[in-house]
Amino acid sequence: MTVILSAVLGGYRLYDKLVELERRVTSLEKENHGIKKENALVIYALGACLDGLHQQGCNGKVTEAMEKIGKYINQAAHDQED
């Protein structure tokens, strides 16, 4: 009887730990999604600032940064499709 009760109790503890782990993973996924949205907004705003500088005649590093941001956005968009 003790062996059976110990096995049932051990199974319940394992199940409880798995449920808690799933809750934590879900919470982290939600947090990660929020961070990704915030990063996308920051990158968009940075691109707009660089575009404004470029329109005012700033070249060199501004043009290079715009190209890199454009390339990054393009690659990130393709990675999301997978």
Biopython code that builds the backbone (N, CA, C, O; Angstrom):
import numpy as np
from Bio.PDB.StructureBuilder import StructureBuilder

atoms = [
    (1, "MET", "N", (0.826, -1.195, 0.000)),
    (1, "MET", "CA", (0.000, 0.000, 0.000)),
    (1, "MET", "C", (0.875, 1.266, 0.000)),
    (1, "MET", "O", (0.565, 2.233, -0.696)),
    (2, "THR", "N", (1.953, 1.258, 0.770)),
    (2, "THR", "CA", (2.843, 2.414, 0.861)),
    (2, "THR", "C", (3.526, 2.681, -0.473)),
    (2, "THR", "O", (3.701, 3.833, -0.868)),
    (3, "VAL", "N", (3.907, 1.622, -1.157)),
    (3, "VAL", "CA", (4.571, 1.771, -2.452)),
    (3, "VAL", "C", (3.623, 2.413, -3.456)),
    (3, "VAL", "O", (4.025, 3.311, -4.196)),
    (4, "ILE", "N", (2.400, 1.975, -3.491)),
    (4, "ILE", "CA", (1.406, 2.519, -4.421)),
    (4, "ILE", "C", (1.135, 3.984, -4.099)),
    (4, "ILE", "O", (1.087, 4.825, -4.996)),
    (5, "LEU", "N", (0.958, 4.283, -2.819)),
    (5, "LEU", "CA", (0.702, 5.663, -2.407)),
    (5, "LEU", "C", (1.896, 6.557, -2.735)),
    (5, "LEU", "O", (1.710, 7.691, -3.176)),
    (6, "SER", "N", (3.101, 6.071, -2.528)),
    (6, "SER", "CA", (4.300, 6.842, -2.858)),
    (6, "SER", "C", (4.397, 7.101, -4.356)),
    (6, "SER", "O", (4.775, 8.196, -4.776)),
    (7, "ALA", "N", (4.061, 6.106, -5.157)),
    (7, "ALA", "CA", (4.095, 6.269, -6.609)),
    (7, "ALA", "C", (3.064, 7.297, -7.064)),
    (7, "ALA", "O", (3.357, 8.134, -7.918)),
    (8, "VAL", "N", (1.869, 7.240, -6.503)),
    (8, "VAL", "CA", (0.809, 8.194, -6.866)),
    (8, "VAL", "C", (1.213, 9.606, -6.447)),
    (8, "VAL", "O", (1.060, 10.556, -7.215)),
    (9, "LEU", "N", (1.725, 9.735, -5.236)),
    (9, "LEU", "CA", (2.149, 11.039, -4.742)),
    (9, "LEU", "C", (3.315, 11.584, -5.572)),
    (9, "LEU", "O", (3.341, 12.774, -5.884)),
    (10, "GLY", "N", (4.268, 10.742, -5.929)),
    (10, "GLY", "CA", (5.382, 11.151, -6.784)),
    (10, "GLY", "C", (4.900, 11.593, -8.154)),
    (10, "GLY", "O", (5.393, 12.579, -8.702)),
    (11, "GLY", "N", (3.942, 10.870, -8.706)),
    (11, "GLY", "CA", (3.371, 11.248, -10.008)),
    (11, "GLY", "C", (2.662, 12.588, -9.936)),
    (11, "GLY", "O", (2.769, 13.398, -10.856)),
    (12, "TYR", "N", (1.940, 12.828, -8.849)),
    (12, "TYR", "CA", (1.240, 14.103, -8.690)),
    (12, "TYR", "C", (2.244, 15.249, -8.571)),
    (12, "TYR", "O", (2.048, 16.311, -9.163)),
    (13, "ARG", "N", (3.316, 15.038, -7.811)),
    (13, "ARG", "CA", (4.336, 16.089, -7.655)),
    (13, "ARG", "C", (4.988, 16.410, -9.007)),
    (13, "ARG", "O", (5.224, 17.573, -9.335)),
    (14, "LEU", "N", (5.267, 15.376, -9.768)),
    (14, "LEU", "CA", (5.849, 15.580, -11.091)),
    (14, "LEU", "C", (4.884, 16.354, -11.987)),
    (14, "LEU", "O", (5.289, 17.279, -12.691)),
    (15, "TYR", "N", (3.617, 15.973, -11.957)),
    (15, "TYR", "CA", (2.600, 16.669, -12.745)),
    (15, "TYR", "C", (2.515, 18.133, -12.323)),
    (15, "TYR", "O", (2.441, 19.020, -13.174)),
    (16, "ASP", "N", (2.525, 18.390, -11.027)),
    (16, "ASP", "CA", (2.439, 19.754, -10.508)),
    (16, "ASP", "C", (3.640, 20.586, -10.971)),
    (16, "ASP", "O", (3.482, 21.748, -11.344)),
    (17, "LYS", "N", (4.828, 19.998, -10.948)),
    (17, "LYS", "CA", (6.021, 20.701, -11.419)),
    (17, "LYS", "C", (5.943, 21.002, -12.907)),
    (17, "LYS", "O", (6.355, 22.076, -13.346)),
    (18, "LEU", "N", (5.420, 20.069, -13.684)),
    (18, "LEU", "CA", (5.284, 20.283, -15.127)),
    (18, "LEU", "C", (4.286, 21.392, -15.432)),
    (18, "LEU", "O", (4.506, 22.194, -16.340)),
    (19, "VAL", "N", (3.198, 21.443, -14.686)),
    (19, "VAL", "CA", (2.201, 22.500, -14.882)),
    (19, "VAL", "C", (2.814, 23.861, -14.555)),
    (19, "VAL", "O", (2.609, 24.827, -15.290)),
    (20, "GLU", "N", (3.561, 23.939, -13.461)),
    (20, "GLU", "CA", (4.212, 25.200, -13.085)),
    (20, "GLU", "C", (5.230, 25.609, -14.136)),
    (20, "GLU", "O", (5.322, 26.790, -14.473)),
    (21, "LEU", "N", (5.984, 24.676, -14.653)),
    (21, "LEU", "CA", (6.955, 24.967, -15.708)),
    (21, "LEU", "C", (6.251, 25.493, -16.958)),
    (21, "LEU", "O", (6.737, 26.430, -17.592)),
    (22, "GLU", "N", (5.138, 24.913, -17.309)),
    (22, "GLU", "CA", (4.379, 25.379, -18.479)),
    (22, "GLU", "C", (3.879, 26.803, -18.270)),
    (22, "GLU", "O", (3.894, 27.610, -19.200)),
    (23, "ARG", "N", (3.439, 27.116, -17.056)),
    (23, "ARG", "CA", (2.992, 28.488, -16.761)),
    (23, "ARG", "C", (4.136, 29.476, -16.922)),
    (23, "ARG", "O", (3.952, 30.559, -17.478)),
    (24, "ARG", "N", (5.319, 29.105, -16.437)),
    (24, "ARG", "CA", (6.476, 29.990, -16.550)),
    (24, "ARG", "C", (6.868, 30.204, -18.003)),
    (24, "ARG", "O", (7.175, 31.326, -18.407)),
    (25, "VAL", "N", (6.859, 29.146, -18.783)),
    (25, "VAL", "CA", (7.217, 29.253, -20.200)),
    (25, "VAL", "C", (6.221, 30.158, -20.913)),
    (25, "VAL", "O", (6.620, 31.002, -21.716)),
    (26, "THR", "N", (4.945, 29.997, -20.635)),
    (26, "THR", "CA", (3.920, 30.844, -21.259)),
    (26, "THR", "C", (4.138, 32.305, -20.892)),
    (26, "THR", "O", (4.015, 33.189, -21.739)),
    (27, "SER", "N", (4.461, 32.554, -19.632)),
    (27, "SER", "CA", (4.720, 33.919, -19.179)),
    (27, "SER", "C", (5.924, 34.514, -19.896)),
    (27, "SER", "O", (5.886, 35.669, -20.320)),
    (28, "LEU", "N", (6.982, 33.742, -20.033)),
    (28, "LEU", "CA", (8.180, 34.219, -20.728)),
    (28, "LEU", "C", (7.916, 34.471, -22.210)),
    (28, "LEU", "O", (8.452, 35.417, -22.787)),
    (29, "GLU", "N", (7.092, 33.626, -22.823)),
    (29, "GLU", "CA", (6.754, 33.828, -24.238)),
    (29, "GLU", "C", (5.991, 35.134, -24.431)),
    (29, "GLU", "O", (6.231, 35.861, -25.395)),
    (30, "LYS", "N", (5.069, 35.433, -23.510)),
    (30, "LYS", "CA", (4.322, 36.691, -23.595)),
    (30, "LYS", "C", (5.258, 37.881, -23.425)),
    (30, "LYS", "O", (5.154, 38.870, -24.151)),
    (31, "GLU", "N", (6.169, 37.782, -22.469)),
    (31, "GLU", "CA", (7.126, 38.858, -22.233)),
    (31, "GLU", "C", (8.023, 39.048, -23.450)),
    (31, "GLU", "O", (8.298, 40.180, -23.847)),
    (32, "ASN", "N", (8.477, 37.956, -24.039)),
    (32, "ASN", "CA", (9.332, 38.013, -25.221)),
    (32, "ASN", "C", (8.600, 38.671, -26.393)),
    (32, "ASN", "O", (9.195, 39.447, -27.141)),
    (33, "HIS", "N", (7.320, 38.364, -26.551)),
    (33, "HIS", "CA", (6.535, 38.959, -27.633)),
    (33, "HIS", "C", (6.447, 40.475, -27.455)),
    (33, "HIS", "O", (6.556, 41.228, -28.423)),
    (34, "GLY", "N", (6.246, 40.919, -26.203)),
    (34, "GLY", "CA", (6.185, 42.351, -25.926)),
    (34, "GLY", "C", (7.502, 43.042, -26.226)),
    (34, "GLY", "O", (7.525, 44.145, -26.773)),
    (35, "ILE", "N", (8.591, 42.394, -25.868)),
    (35, "ILE", "CA", (9.915, 42.962, -26.135)),
    (35, "ILE", "C", (10.165, 43.064, -27.632)),
    (35, "ILE", "O", (10.732, 44.050, -28.103)),
    (36, "LYS", "N", (9.747, 42.054, -28.377)),
    (36, "LYS", "CA", (9.930, 42.091, -29.833)),
    (36, "LYS", "C", (9.142, 43.238, -30.454)),
    (36, "LYS", "O", (9.639, 43.911, -31.357)),
    (37, "LYS", "N", (7.916, 43.470, -29.980)),
    (37, "LYS", "CA", (7.110, 44.575, -30.504)),
    (37, "LYS", "C", (7.770, 45.909, -30.189)),
    (37, "LYS", "O", (7.810, 46.800, -31.037)),
    (38, "GLU", "N", (8.283, 46.047, -28.985)),
    (38, "GLU", "CA", (8.954, 47.285, -28.596)),
    (38, "GLU", "C", (10.207, 47.507, -29.437)),
    (38, "GLU", "O", (10.451, 48.623, -29.896)),
    (39, "ASN", "N", (10.995, 46.471, -29.642)),
    (39, "ASN", "CA", (12.201, 46.585, -30.464)),
    (39, "ASN", "C", (11.869, 46.973, -31.894)),
    (39, "ASN", "O", (12.579, 47.771, -32.505)),
    (40, "ALA", "N", (10.795, 46.412, -32.430)),
    (40, "ALA", "CA", (10.389, 46.753, -33.795)),
    (40, "ALA", "C", (10.045, 48.238, -33.897)),
    (40, "ALA", "O", (10.387, 48.894, -34.881)),
    (41, "LEU", "N", (9.373, 48.762, -32.883)),
    (41, "LEU", "CA", (9.015, 50.180, -32.880)),
    (41, "LEU", "C", (10.265, 51.055, -32.794)),
    (41, "LEU", "O", (10.355, 52.075, -33.477)),
    (42, "VAL", "N", (11.216, 50.667, -31.969)),
    (42, "VAL", "CA", (12.459, 51.429, -31.828)),
    (42, "VAL", "C", (13.243, 51.425, -33.140)),
    (42, "VAL", "O", (13.773, 52.458, -33.549)),
    (43, "ILE", "N", (13.317, 50.287, -33.788)),
    (43, "ILE", "CA", (14.037, 50.195, -35.061)),
    (43, "ILE", "C", (13.344, 51.035, -36.132)),
    (43, "ILE", "O", (14.006, 51.697, -36.931)),
    (44, "TYR", "N", (12.023, 51.009, -36.146)),
    (44, "TYR", "CA", (11.272, 51.827, -37.108)),
    (44, "TYR", "C", (11.553, 53.315, -36.871)),
    (44, "TYR", "O", (11.784, 54.066, -37.819)),
    (45, "ALA", "N", (11.533, 53.736, -35.598)),
    (45, "ALA", "CA", (11.784, 55.141, -35.269)),
    (45, "ALA", "C", (13.213, 55.538, -35.629)),
    (45, "ALA", "O", (13.443, 56.632, -36.144)),
    (46, "LEU", "N", (14.159, 54.663, -35.362)),
    (46, "LEU", "CA", (15.546, 54.942, -35.713)),
    (46, "LEU", "C", (15.700, 55.086, -37.225)),
    (46, "LEU", "O", (16.413, 55.970, -37.701)),
    (47, "GLY", "N", (15.037, 54.225, -37.967)),
    (47, "GLY", "CA", (15.070, 54.331, -39.428)),
    (47, "GLY", "C", (14.495, 55.652, -39.908)),
    (47, "GLY", "O", (15.014, 56.256, -40.847)),
    (48, "ALA", "N", (13.415, 56.106, -39.260)),
    (48, "ALA", "CA", (12.809, 57.384, -39.635)),
    (48, "ALA", "C", (13.761, 58.545, -39.346)),
    (48, "ALA", "O", (13.869, 59.480, -40.139)),
    (49, "CYS", "N", (14.448, 58.479, -38.206)),
    (49, "CYS", "CA", (15.422, 59.526, -37.870)),
    (49, "CYS", "C", (16.565, 59.556, -38.877)),
    (49, "CYS", "O", (16.978, 60.621, -39.338)),
    (50, "LEU", "N", (17.065, 58.380, -39.208)),
    (50, "LEU", "CA", (18.152, 58.318, -40.191)),
    (50, "LEU", "C", (17.692, 58.821, -41.553)),
    (50, "LEU", "O", (18.453, 59.478, -42.265)),
    (51, "ASP", "N", (16.457, 58.515, -41.915)),
    (51, "ASP", "CA", (15.925, 58.989, -43.192)),
    (51, "ASP", "C", (15.849, 60.513, -43.195)),
    (51, "ASP", "O", (16.167, 61.153, -44.198)),
    (52, "GLY", "N", (15.430, 61.085, -42.083)),
    (52, "GLY", "CA", (15.377, 62.547, -41.979)),
    (52, "GLY", "C", (16.752, 63.171, -42.112)),
    (52, "GLY", "O", (16.914, 64.183, -42.794)),
    (53, "LEU", "N", (17.742, 62.576, -41.468)),
    (53, "LEU", "CA", (19.111, 63.085, -41.591)),
    (53, "LEU", "C", (19.619, 62.953, -43.024)),
    (53, "LEU", "O", (20.297, 63.838, -43.545)),
    (54, "HIS", "N", (19.280, 61.846, -43.635)),
    (54, "HIS", "CA", (19.719, 61.612, -45.019)),
    (54, "HIS", "C", (19.096, 62.644, -45.958)),
    (54, "HIS", "O", (19.756, 63.125, -46.880)),
    (55, "GLN", "N", (17.847, 62.978, -45.728)),
    (55, "GLN", "CA", (17.172, 63.972, -46.560)),
    (55, "GLN", "C", (17.772, 65.366, -46.374)),
    (55, "GLN", "O", (17.681, 66.206, -47.269)),
    (56, "GLN", "N", (18.379, 65.609, -45.223)),
    (56, "GLN", "CA", (19.010, 66.909, -44.971)),
    (56, "GLN", "C", (20.442, 66.964, -45.494)),
    (56, "GLN", "O", (21.121, 67.981, -45.351)),
    (57, "GLY", "N", (20.900, 65.873, -46.099)),
    (57, "GLY", "CA", (22.203, 65.886, -46.740)),
    (57, "GLY", "C", (23.293, 65.156, -45.976)),
    (57, "GLY", "O", (24.445, 65.130, -46.410)),
    (58, "CYS", "N", (22.939, 64.559, -44.836)),
    (58, "CYS", "CA", (23.953, 63.796, -44.094)),
    (58, "CYS", "C", (24.188, 62.478, -44.832)),
    (58, "CYS", "O", (23.249, 61.734, -45.118)),
    (59, "ASN", "N", (25.420, 62.214, -45.125)),
    (59, "ASN", "CA", (25.758, 60.988, -45.849)),
    (59, "ASN", "C", (26.757, 60.191, -45.033)),
    (59, "ASN", "O", (26.850, 60.374, -43.819)),
    (60, "GLY", "N", (27.481, 59.336, -45.662)),
    (60, "GLY", "CA", (28.513, 58.559, -44.979)),
    (60, "GLY", "C", (27.911, 57.518, -44.058)),
    (60, "GLY", "O", (27.271, 56.568, -44.510)),
    (61, "LYS", "N", (28.119, 57.702, -42.772)),
    (61, "LYS", "CA", (27.661, 56.728, -41.772)),
    (61, "LYS", "C", (26.135, 56.629, -41.734)),
    (61, "LYS", "O", (25.592, 55.564, -41.441)),
    (62, "VAL", "N", (25.442, 57.734, -42.030)),
    (62, "VAL", "CA", (23.970, 57.703, -42.042)),
    (62, "VAL", "C", (23.478, 56.764, -43.130)),
    (62, "VAL", "O", (22.605, 55.929, -42.894)),
    (63, "THR", "N", (24.039, 56.903, -44.316)),
    (63, "THR", "CA", (23.648, 56.040, -45.430)),
    (63, "THR", "C", (23.982, 54.587, -45.124)),
    (63, "THR", "O", (23.193, 53.684, -45.401)),
    (64, "GLU", "N", (25.158, 54.374, -44.550)),
    (64, "GLU", "CA", (25.573, 53.014, -44.198)),
    (64, "GLU", "C", (24.627, 52.408, -43.151)),
    (64, "GLU", "O", (24.238, 51.246, -43.267)),
    (65, "ALA", "N", (24.263, 53.185, -42.144)),
    (65, "ALA", "CA", (23.359, 52.698, -41.098)),
    (65, "ALA", "C", (21.971, 52.402, -41.665)),
    (65, "ALA", "O", (21.331, 51.426, -41.274)),
    (66, "MET", "N", (21.509, 53.248, -42.587)),
    (66, "MET", "CA", (20.203, 53.013, -43.214)),
    (66, "MET", "C", (20.211, 51.693, -43.981)),
    (66, "MET", "O", (19.251, 50.926, -43.918)),
    (67, "GLU", "N", (21.284, 51.436, -44.696)),
    (67, "GLU", "CA", (21.387, 50.190, -45.455)),
    (67, "GLU", "C", (21.403, 48.981, -44.516)),
    (67, "GLU", "O", (20.766, 47.965, -44.794)),
    (68, "LYS", "N", (22.130, 49.096, -43.412)),
    (68, "LYS", "CA", (22.197, 47.990, -42.461)),
    (68, "LYS", "C", (20.846, 47.737, -41.799)),
    (68, "LYS", "O", (20.452, 46.585, -41.617)),
    (69, "ILE", "N", (20.142, 48.793, -41.441)),
    (69, "ILE", "CA", (18.822, 48.634, -40.833)),
    (69, "ILE", "C", (17.855, 48.015, -41.838)),
    (69, "ILE", "O", (17.074, 47.129, -41.490)),
    (70, "GLY", "N", (17.909, 48.482, -43.075)),
    (70, "GLY", "CA", (17.049, 47.906, -44.107)),
    (70, "GLY", "C", (17.317, 46.427, -44.313)),
    (70, "GLY", "O", (16.393, 45.627, -44.459)),
    (71, "LYS", "N", (18.604, 46.073, -44.322)),
    (71, "LYS", "CA", (18.981, 44.671, -44.483)),
    (71, "LYS", "C", (18.502, 43.845, -43.291)),
    (71, "LYS", "O", (17.995, 42.736, -43.459)),
    (72, "TYR", "N", (18.667, 44.396, -42.080)),
    (72, "TYR", "CA", (18.230, 43.694, -40.866)),
    (72, "TYR", "C", (16.714, 43.472, -40.874)),
    (72, "TYR", "O", (16.245, 42.377, -40.565)),
    (73, "ILE", "N", (15.959, 44.497, -41.223)),
    (73, "ILE", "CA", (14.491, 44.385, -41.261)),
    (73, "ILE", "C", (14.070, 43.338, -42.276)),
    (73, "ILE", "O", (13.164, 42.545, -42.017)),
    (74, "ASN", "N", (14.724, 43.331, -43.430)),
    (74, "ASN", "CA", (14.407, 42.355, -44.470)),
    (74, "ASN", "C", (14.691, 40.930, -43.990)),
    (74, "ASN", "O", (13.876, 40.029, -44.192)),
    (75, "GLN", "N", (15.844, 40.733, -43.358)),
    (75, "GLN", "CA", (16.186, 39.404, -42.855)),
    (75, "GLN", "C", (15.243, 38.972, -41.733)),
    (75, "GLN", "O", (14.836, 37.812, -41.673)),
    (76, "ALA", "N", (14.897, 39.905, -40.846)),
    (76, "ALA", "CA", (13.986, 39.575, -39.747)),
    (76, "ALA", "C", (12.595, 39.208, -40.273)),
    (76, "ALA", "O", (11.939, 38.320, -39.730)),
    (77, "ALA", "N", (12.158, 39.880, -41.311)),
    (77, "ALA", "CA", (10.853, 39.585, -41.890)),
    (77, "ALA", "C", (10.843, 38.179, -42.499)),
    (77, "ALA", "O", (9.851, 37.459, -42.387)),
    (78, "HIS", "N", (11.932, 37.799, -43.133)),
    (78, "HIS", "CA", (11.991, 36.461, -43.730)),
    (78, "HIS", "C", (12.089, 35.377, -42.668)),
    (78, "HIS", "O", (11.541, 34.289, -42.847)),
    (79, "ASP", "N", (12.773, 35.651, -41.570)),
    (79, "ASP", "CA", (12.876, 34.680, -40.477)),
    (79, "ASP", "C", (11.532, 34.442, -39.815)),
    (79, "ASP", "O", (11.275, 33.337, -39.337)),
    (80, "GLN", "N", (10.665, 35.448, -39.773)),
    (80, "GLN", "CA", (9.349, 35.295, -39.157)),
    (80, "GLN", "C", (8.436, 34.420, -40.008)),
    (80, "GLN", "O", (7.513, 33.800, -39.481)),
    (81, "GLU", "N", (8.676, 34.362, -41.299)),
    (81, "GLU", "CA", (7.830, 33.562, -42.167)),
    (81, "GLU", "C", (8.063, 32.071, -41.975)),
    (81, "GLU", "O", (7.181, 31.270, -42.286)),
    (82, "ASP", "N", (9.229, 31.680, -41.469)),
    (82, "ASP", "CA", (9.545, 30.262, -41.297)),
    (82, "ASP", "C", (8.668, 29.587, -40.292)),
    (82, "ASP", "O", (8.821, 28.391, -40.045)),
]
sb = StructureBuilder()
sb.init_structure("model")
sb.init_model(0)
sb.init_chain("A")
sb.init_seg("    ")
for serial, (resi, resn, name, xyz) in enumerate(atoms, 1):
    if name == "N":
        sb.init_residue(resn, " ", resi, " ")
    sb.init_atom(name, np.array(xyz, "f"), 0.0, 1.0, " ", f" {name:<3s}", serial, name[0])
structure = sb.get_structure()
